Amino acid sequence: MDQRQTPLFNRLIEHVDTNPVSFHVPGHKNGRVFPSQKTNPFQEMMPFDLTELSGLDDLHQPEGVIQEAEELAADYFQVERTFFLVNGTTSGNLAMILAACSPGDEILVQRNSHKSIMHALELAGARPIFVSPDDDEQVSRVSVISRETIREAINRFPSIKAVVLTYPDYFGSTYDLERIVELCHEKNLPVLVDEAHGAHFRLGLPFPKSAIDCGADVVVHSAHKTLPALTMGSYLHVCSSKRISPKRIAYYLQMVQTSSPSYAVMASLDLARSFLATRTEKDLKETFSQIRAIREELSSLQNVSIQPIRPGIDDPLKTTLYSNDFDMRDLDGQLQAKGIYAEMVQNNQLLLIHGFYDEQFDYSRLKQAVKSVNTLELNNFHGKIKSRHVKKEIQRLELSYQELHHLDAEWVPWSKAVGRLAAETITPYPPGIPLILQGERIHDKELEVLHSKEKLFQSIQYDGHDLKRGMTVYREQQ
């Protein structure tokens, strides 16, 4: 197939070029209706914000240009079926888990998965068996899932119906997924992978190996993370229909995705696939050359180090700065004051995400920001960087989600929370990985980690109120 083609995008252009008169949704009428007292910076895009008109196809029953666009994506990624997602990777994670199990089924899940995975487990009524990753001491993060841990969990819980993994982590680090997939397939277990940050891995070296090439059965990509796609644009790939039915995936995607999908988002997915598929060696060399120059400029920051890129393990589109001397939140704030915005600070590590630079990067603003920061006195960071987590080994919730739903809940101060079952999930964000899960029994160590994150002013999402003083727990039946 000709990967230069962008059928959905082209059809939208053709439709807009006819200067159509709208007697259909949406209410902005191709951008003609807008508050008169406001300027309209969306004027050029709004005519492309369309609905399921004749010739524009239907996301939930594609037979025309959307089908063509999805088939081009499946051809490029070398999978059996690709679905366009307009509700982000979250919707893909929900659909693949709902399709893989029935209420009461046990499913093996990486403990530090995104919260959408946890929501999917609850919606499916599954009984999760959690496995914790190991410390990666080279980068001071928890990111390595071992084949031995997966083997032990499968042997201990032989009724497991599927395995859900996250690859890579938020910072772009990977592990030996291929050998884990081989192990799971020996037991005929489908492997579902949230590869949100790895849509570009299909390009091959020097990027880590794609979960698709590692043999996973279903893979979800956030195209908008590193590709030129609009936010919420993602792909769900069914790599093998032997263990997961594409029809079941499609069925649940209709449930968890909007019935009014954004054509702008879908067209951006069409364009992003073509962009990725047509990258040449020259394009990639230029991108890596510019990234090296950016990293070199950042290396001149005083008392700040840059984590090296380990070939085949780390994503070269990610740059991580760290320091045992200065508080990286302070550095982040100083860079923002100069118009330089990084992705996040976690564990005193500042993450920057690069793009596939097509044009010469404007180094002048970065140079000025670095020079300015080096003249300032940053706040001290107290203590050596170390990954802050609680090792859970192999863990099963004591009660099913259905049983938890029948329990009453109450808010208690922290002094009375230890030993109780959590009635809410507490999630530092980003990266959106739960620290305490609904249904988990609370221990002192989790609270220590939580309070340490609060002291670092990390944003924390939760369901209850006044998290600084306590949390919501279940009233257990005696």
C-alpha positions in Angstrom: 0.0 0.0 0.0 1.1 3.5 -0.7 1.8 5.0 2.7 1.9 8.5 1.3 -1.9 8.3 0.9 -4.1 10.1 3.4 -7.6 9.2 2.3 -9.6 10.6 5.2 -7.7 13.8 5.4 -8.1 14.3 1.6 -11.8 13.6 1.7 -12.2 16.3 4.4 -10.3 18.8 2.3 -12.6 18.0 -0.7 -15.7 18.5 1.4 -14.6 21.8 2.8 -13.5 23.1 -0.6 -17.1 22.8 -1.8 -18.0 25.6 0.7 -21.0 23.6 2.0 -24.0 25.1 3.8 -24.5 23.3 7.1 -28.0 22.2 8.3 -26.4 19.5 10.5 -24.4 19.4 13.8 -22.1 20.8 15.1 -23.7 24.1 16.1 -20.8 26.3 15.0 -21.9 25.7 11.4 -18.5 25.2 9.8 -17.1 28.0 12.0 -19.6 30.6 11.0 -21.4 30.8 14.4 -19.1 32.1 17.1 -19.4 34.7 19.9 -19.1 38.0 18.1 -17.2 39.7 20.9 -14.4 37.1 20.7 -11.7 36.6 18.1 -11.8 33.1 16.6 -8.4 31.5 16.5 -10.0 28.2 15.5 -11.5 29.7 12.3 -9.3 27.6 9.9 -9.9 24.4 11.8 -13.6 24.6 12.5 -14.8 23.8 9.0 -13.1 20.4 9.4 -15.0 19.7 12.6 -17.7 17.6 10.8 -20.1 14.8 11.4 -21.0 11.5 9.6 -22.0 13.1 6.3 -22.3 11.2 3.0 -18.9 10.3 1.9 -17.2 10.9 5.2 -17.8 7.4 6.6 -18.6 6.2 10.1 -16.0 5.4 12.7 -18.1 2.7 14.3 -19.0 1.0 11.0 -16.2 2.1 8.6 -16.8 1.2 5.0 -15.2 4.1 3.2 -12.4 6.6 3.8 -12.1 5.8 7.5 -11.8 2.1 6.6 -9.1 3.0 4.0 -7.2 5.0 6.6 -7.4 2.3 9.2 -6.2 -0.3 6.6 -3.2 1.9 5.7 -2.3 2.0 9.4 -2.7 -1.7 9.8 -0.5 -2.2 6.8 2.2 0.1 8.1 2.2 -1.4 11.6 2.0 -4.9 10.2 -1.1 -6.0 12.3 -4.4 -7.7 11.5 -6.6 -4.7 12.3 -6.1 -1.1 13.5 -8.8 0.9 15.1 -8.7 4.7 15.3 -9.3 6.0 18.8 -10.7 9.5 19.5 -11.0 9.1 23.2 -7.3 8.5 23.8 -5.4 5.4 24.8 -7.8 5.3 27.8 -10.6 4.0 25.6 -8.3 1.4 24.0 -7.2 0.1 27.4 -10.8 -0.2 28.5 -11.9 -2.0 25.3 -9.1 -4.5 25.2 -9.6 -5.6 28.8 -13.4 -5.8 28.4 -12.9 -7.9 25.3 -10.3 -10.2 27.0 -12.2 -11.3 30.1 -15.6 -11.9 31.8 -16.7 -11.0 35.3 -14.8 -13.0 37.9 -11.9 -13.9 35.5 -8.4 -13.5 36.9 -6.1 -11.3 34.9 -2.4 -10.6 35.5 -1.7 -6.9 35.6 1.5 -4.9 35.9 1.1 -3.0 39.3 2.3 0.4 38.0 -0.1 0.6 35.1 -2.0 3.7 34.2 -5.2 4.4 36.1 -7.3 3.6 32.9 -6.2 0.0 33.3 -7.5 -0.1 36.8 -10.8 1.4 35.7 -11.1 -1.2 33.0 -10.6 -4.0 35.5 -13.4 -2.7 37.7 -15.7 -2.2 34.7 -15.0 -5.8 33.6 -15.5 -7.2 37.1 -12.1 -8.9 36.7 -10.1 -10.3 39.6 -6.6 -8.7 39.1 -3.4 -10.4 40.1 -0.8 -7.6 40.4 2.9 -8.0 39.7 5.3 -5.3 40.7 8.3 -4.2 38.6 11.8 -4.2 39.9 14.1 -1.2 40.5 16.2 -0.1 37.6 19.1 1.2 39.6 20.7 2.8 36.5 17.9 5.3 36.2 16.6 5.3 39.8 13.1 4.2 38.7 10.8 1.2 39.0 10.4 0.0 35.4 11.6 -3.5 34.9 9.2 -6.5 34.8 11.1 -9.8 34.9 10.2 -13.0 33.1 10.7 -14.8 36.4 8.1 -12.8 38.2 5.5 -13.4 35.4 6.3 -17.1 35.4 5.8 -17.3 39.2 2.5 -15.5 39.0 1.2 -17.7 36.2 2.2 -20.8 38.1 0.6 -19.6 41.3 -2.6 -18.6 39.6 -3.1 -21.1 36.8 -6.7 -19.8 36.0 -5.3 -16.4 34.7 -7.1 -15.5 31.5 -4.8 -12.7 30.2 -1.8 -10.6 30.9 -1.7 -6.8 30.8 1.6 -4.9 30.7 2.9 -1.3 30.2 5.8 -0.8 27.8 7.7 1.5 27.8 7.4 3.5 31.0 6.7 7.3 31.0 10.4 8.1 30.6 10.8 5.8 27.6 12.6 2.8 29.3 11.8 -0.7 28.3 12.5 -4.3 29.4 12.7 -7.8 27.7 9.0 -7.9 26.6 9.6 -10.5 23.9 10.6 -13.3 26.3 7.7 -12.5 28.5 5.3 -12.7 25.6 6.8 -16.1 24.6 6.3 -17.4 28.1 2.6 -16.2 28.1 1.9 -17.7 24.7 3.2 -21.1 25.9 0.2 -21.0 28.2 -2.0 -19.6 25.4 -2.5 -16.4 27.4 -3.2 -13.2 25.4 -0.8 -10.3 26.1 -2.3 -6.8 26.1 0.2 -4.0 26.0 -0.4 -0.3 26.8 2.4 1.1 24.6 1.1 4.7 24.9 4.6 6.2 24.6 5.9 3.9 21.9 3.9 4.5 18.7 7.2 5.4 16.9 9.0 2.3 17.9 7.9 0.7 14.7 10.7 2.6 13.0 13.2 0.2 14.5 16.7 1.0 15.7 17.9 3.1 17.5 14.4 2.9 19.1 13.5 0.0 21.4 11.7 -2.9 19.9 8.0 -2.3 19.4 5.5 -4.4 21.4 4.0 -5.4 18.1 7.4 -6.9 17.0 7.7 -8.5 20.5 4.6 -10.6 19.7 1.9 -8.9 21.8 -1.7 -9.7 20.9 -3.2 -6.2 21.4 -1.2 -3.0 21.5 -2.5 0.5 22.1 -0.6 3.6 21.0 -1.0 7.2 22.0 -0.2 8.8 18.6 -0.4 12.2 20.1 2.5 11.6 22.5 5.3 11.7 20.0 3.6 11.8 16.5 2.0 14.9 14.9 -1.6 13.9 15.9 -4.1 15.9 17.9 -4.6 15.2 21.6 -6.8 12.1 22.2 -5.7 10.6 18.9 -4.6 7.0 19.5 -4.5 3.6 17.7 -5.6 0.2 18.9 -3.9 -2.7 17.0 -5.1 -6.3 17.1 -1.9 -8.1 16.2 -3.3 -11.6 16.4 -6.9 -12.7 16.4 -6.0 -16.1 17.6 -6.5 -15.0 21.3 -8.5 -11.8 21.0 -11.5 -11.3 18.7 -11.4 -8.0 16.7 -15.2 -8.2 16.7 -15.3 -8.0 20.5 -12.8 -5.2 20.5 -15.1 -3.3 18.0 -18.1 -4.0 20.2 -16.6 -2.5 23.3 -15.1 0.4 21.5 -18.6 1.4 20.5 -19.4 1.4 24.2 -16.5 3.4 25.5 -16.0 5.9 22.7 -18.2 8.8 21.8 -20.8 8.3 19.1 -19.8 11.8 17.8 -16.2 11.3 17.0 -13.9 14.2 16.0 -13.1 14.2 12.4 -10.2 16.5 13.1 -8.7 13.9 15.5 -9.3 11.1 13.0 -7.7 13.0 10.1 -4.7 13.8 12.3 -4.3 10.0 12.9 -4.4 9.5 9.1 -1.7 12.2 8.7 0.4 10.9 11.7 0.6 7.4 10.2 1.7 8.7 6.8 4.2 11.0 8.5 5.7 8.1 10.4 5.7 5.7 7.5 7.5 8.1 5.2 10.4 9.0 7.5 13.6 8.6 5.6 17.1 7.9 7.0 17.9 11.5 6.2 14.9 12.7 8.2 15.8 10.6 11.2 19.5 11.6 11.1 18.4 15.3 11.1 16.1 14.6 14.1 18.8 12.8 16.1 21.3 15.5 15.2 19.0 18.2 16.6 18.3 16.1 19.7 22.0 15.7 20.3 22.5 19.4 20.0 19.7 20.1 22.5 21.1 17.6 25.0 24.5 19.2 24.6 23.1 22.6 25.3 21.2 21.2 28.4 24.4 19.6 29.6 25.8 23.0 30.3 23.3 23.5 33.1 25.4 23.6 36.3 25.1 20.8 38.8 22.5 19.0 36.6 23.1 15.7 34.8 21.5 14.0 31.8 20.7 10.3 31.9 22.4 8.5 29.0 20.4 6.7 26.3 20.9 3.0 26.6 20.7 1.5 23.0 17.7 -0.7 22.5 16.4 0.1 26.0 15.7 3.8 26.2 13.7 6.0 23.8 16.0 8.6 22.3 13.0 11.0 22.0 13.1 11.3 25.8 15.7 13.4 27.7 15.8 13.1 31.5 17.6 15.7 33.7 18.4 15.0 37.3 20.4 16.4 40.2 21.4 15.4 43.7 22.1 19.0 44.5 19.2 21.1 43.2 15.4 20.7 43.3 14.3 20.0 39.7 11.0 21.6 40.4 12.9 24.9 40.8 14.7 24.3 37.5 11.4 23.5 35.8 9.9 26.8 37.1 12.9 28.8 35.9 12.7 27.2 32.5 9.0 27.9 32.2 9.7 31.6 33.1 11.8 31.7 29.9 9.1 29.9 27.8 10.6 26.4 28.0 8.0 23.8 29.1 9.1 20.3 30.0 6.7 17.3 30.4 6.9 16.7 34.2 9.1 16.4 37.3 9.0 13.1 39.2 11.4 11.8 41.8 13.6 14.9 41.1 13.9 13.9 37.5 12.8 16.4 34.8 11.5 14.8 31.6 11.6 16.5 28.2 9.9 14.9 25.2 11.3 15.6 21.8 9.5 15.5 18.5 10.5 14.4 15.0 12.0 17.8 14.1 11.4 18.6 10.4 12.9 22.1 10.6 15.9 23.6 12.3 15.2 23.8 16.0 15.3 27.3 17.5 18.3 26.9 19.8 18.4 30.6 20.7 15.6 30.5 23.3 17.0 27.4 24.9 20.5 28.9 25.0 19.1 32.0 26.7 17.1 30.0 29.2 20.2 27.9 30.1 22.4 30.9 30.5 19.8 32.6 32.6 19.2 29.6 34.9 23.0 29.3 35.5 23.1 32.8 37.0 20.4 31.9 39.5 20.7 30.2 42.9 18.4 27.1 42.8 17.0 25.5 45.9 18.8 22.6 47.3 17.5 19.1 46.9 17.7 17.2 50.2 18.8 13.6 49.9 20.0 11.3 47.1 17.5 10.4 44.3 15.9 7.1 44.8 12.8 5.5 43.5 9.9 5.9 45.9 7.6 3.0 45.7 6.3 0.1 47.7 7.3 -3.4 46.5 4.2 -5.5 46.4 5.6 -8.7 44.8 2.6 -10.7 43.5 -0.6 -9.4 45.0 -4.3 -10.2 44.8 -7.1 -8.0 46.2 -8.8 -9.6 49.1 -12.3 -8.8 47.8 -13.7 -8.6 44.3 -14.9 -5.3 42.9 -18.5 -6.6 43.2 -18.0 -7.3 46.9 -16.4 -3.9 47.4 -19.4 -2.2 45.8 -21.6 -3.6 48.6 -19.5 -2.1 51.4 -20.1 1.3 53.0 -17.3 3.8 53.1 -16.1 6.4 55.6 -13.5 9.1 55.8 -10.8 8.5 58.5 -7.6 10.4 59.5 -4.3 8.9 58.5 -3.7 7.5 62.0 -6.8 5.2 61.5 -6.3 4.4 57.9 -3.5 1.9 58.3 -4.8 -1.7 58.1 -8.1 -0.6 56.4 -9.2 -1.3 52.8 -8.9 1.8 50.6 -12.2 2.9 49.2 -10.5 5.3 46.7 -7.6 5.2 44.4 -4.8 7.7 45.0 -2.8 8.6 41.9 0.2 11.0 41.5 -0.3 12.7 38.1 1.5 12.7 35.9 2.2 9.9 35.1 -1.1 8.6 36.3 0.1 5.4 38.0 -1.8 4.6 41.2 0.1 4.6 44.5 -2.8 3.1 46.5 -5.5 1.1 44.7 -9.2 0.8 45.6 -9.5 -2.4 47.5 -5.9 -2.5 48.7 -5.1 -2.8 52.4 -3.2 0.3 53.5 0.2 0.0 55.1 2.6 2.5 56.7 5.0 2.4 53.8 2.4 3.6 51.3 1.6 6.5 53.5 5.3 7.4 53.8 5.6 7.5 50.0 2.4 9.5 49.6 3.5 12.1 52.1 6.9 12.3 50.5 5.2 13.1 47.2 3.0 15.7 48.9 6.1 17.4 50.3 7.4 17.6 46.7 4.1 19.3 45.7 3.4 16.6 43.2 -0.2 16.7 41.9 -2.3 13.8 43.3 -5.7 12.7 42.1 -8.1 11.1 44.4 -11.8 10.7 45.0 -12.2 11.9 48.6 -11.6 15.2 50.4 -8.9 16.7 52.5 -6.2 14.2 51.5 -3.6 15.9 53.7 -5.4 14.7 56.8 -6.9 11.3 55.8 -8.7 9.3 53.2 -11.8 7.2 52.5 -11.8 3.5 53.6 -14.4 0.7 53.6 -16.3 -0.4 56.6 -15.6 -4.1 56.5 -18.2 -6.5 57.7 -17.3 -8.2 60.9 
